[in-house]
């Protein structure tokens, strides 16, 4: 009797990363896989995402490639909007054009919120992207929305006010791209609901990826089940992972210990947010999204969690304290390149 070969189905989250890399490559750009994995983990962790970096950092290409792959090129569920009418600076009535663009964006957001909240769409993702936003849109569409999202409901959008609070659907992500060398617009509300991703310039793709994209009608449904935004559920998932690496979280806890000695205007819980991020760094089948080696995946996820969830809210304090920088570098050693690079990028004391 011949043995039947075991059928191994591809991991939909890993194929989502590969397909996004292929899509971006077709635009003539090459981005690191860690960028796509970081964006995917951010989408699973919080409702808002900000990609900040210089114009040549391929922010829009990353979001477009990811959005088209995830939604199957459904332009209705992946909506791109001009975040700020920069062209209006050459006109005589900048305020009118800016207000008109804001009204248009609000109208599209209202439609996406309504559609994403329908029962028949609960297993389908919707992405709203506002490109090249200014500090004004950052405040209106992200900081003010984040303040409301702490309660899971919206009472207003920039140019509209609802008669009663509406539920914000968990299958909708709002993404903003911002052209800036350094992101300096942090506030407690924004940090509580948004992941800030620093994007650096990228190179042209040497060899475009032209392979066939993986198609799975259940990809979005599986991704919805994989998404974790509750700290208790995140701790449960991390408990199973950390049984093999019992001391892996020590750097996270030590960084928190250094930071908690200094007061911050941020009122959230960076430790819990870091754990949520790390839990989402594994797929629904418990495979690492950053690296197939569990230990290496844990190391990369921890590096990004420390940077984006712990260091970012304390950036002003870190920039103004040489002693804190020294302590953090000592805790991080040379094992966490992203976190160390972020500390070094802050304003010198």
Residue, then its C-alpha position, 0 to 999 in steps of 0.5 A: x500500500x503506497x503512502x499518500x503524500x501529505x498536502x501542504x497548503x501555502x501560508x496565505x500571509x507569507x504568500x501575501x508578502x511575496x505577491x506584494x513584493x512581486x507587484x512592487x517589483x513590476x513598478x521598477x522598484x525593489x523594497x526589502x521583504x521586512x517592509x511588507x511584513x512590517x506593514x502587514x503586522x501593522x495592519x493586523x495590529x491597529x486601524x491606522x498606519x502612517x508611512x513617513x519618509x522622503x518622496x523616493x521611499x516608495x511608500x505609495x508603491x508599497x501600499x498600492x501593491x499590498x492593497x491590490x494583492x489583498x483585495x484582488x485588484x478591487x478598486x472599490x475596496x482599495x481606495x486611493x485619495x489625494x491627501x492634500x492638494x499640493x498643486x493648489x499652491x499655484x492657484x489663487x484660492x488655496x483654501x477653497x481647493x483644500x476644503x473641497x479635497x477634504x470634503x471629497x475624502x470625507x465622502x469616500x471614507x463615509x462610503x467605505x465605513x458603511x460598506x465595510x460594516x455590512x454583514x456580507x463584507x465582514x470577512x473582506x478587507x477595505x483600505x483607504x489610502x490618503x497620499x502625501x498628507x500634510x500636518x493638517x490632514x495628519x491632525x484631522x484624519x488621523x489624530x482626531x480619528x484616533x481619539x475617537x477610535x479609543x472608544x471604537x466609534x466615530x462621531x465626526x469626520x473632518x467635514x461631517x458630523x454624525x447624529x449618533x456615534x457609528x461603529x468603526x469596522x475592524x476590517x477597514x484600515x486607513x493609511x496615510x503617506x507623508x513626505x518628510x525626512x523626520x516625523x515630528x508630529x507625535x501626540x498621545x491620541x495618534x500613537x494609541x491607534x496608529x503605527x508609524x513606519x519610517x521608510x527610507x529611499x529604495x533602489x530600482x529593481x534589477x530583475x522584476x518579479x514576473x511570476x504568477x500571483x497566488x490566489x486564495x479566495x479565503x485569504x482575507x477570511x484567514x487574515x481576519x482570524x489571524x489579526x489580534x488587537x486584544x492584549x489578552x489574546x496577544x499574551x495567550x499567543x505569545x505564551x505558546x511561542x515563548x515557551x521555547x524562548x523563555x527569556x526572549x522578552x527581557x530586552x522589551x521589559x528592560x527598555x520599558x524599565x528605563x523609559x518608565x523613569x521618565x514622564x511622558x505625555x503618552x497615556x497608552x500602554x506601550x508594553x501591551x502594544x508591543x506584545x500585540x505587535x509581536x503576536x501579529x508577527x506570526x501567521x495564523x499557522x504560527x509561521x514567522x512573517x519576518x523569517x522562517x526561523x522562529x528565533x530570528x523572527x522573534x528577534x526581528x519582531x522584538x526589534x520593531x516592537x521596541x522601536x515602534x511601540x516603546x521608543x517612539x512615544x518617548x522620542x522627545x525624552x530620549x533625544x533630550x537625555x544623554x544618560x537615557x540614550x546610553x542606558x538604552x544602547x546598553x540594554x539593546x547592545x548590538x542585537x537590535x539594529x533598528x532600535x539602535x538606529x532610531x535612537x541615533x537618528x534622534x536630535x543630538x543632546 
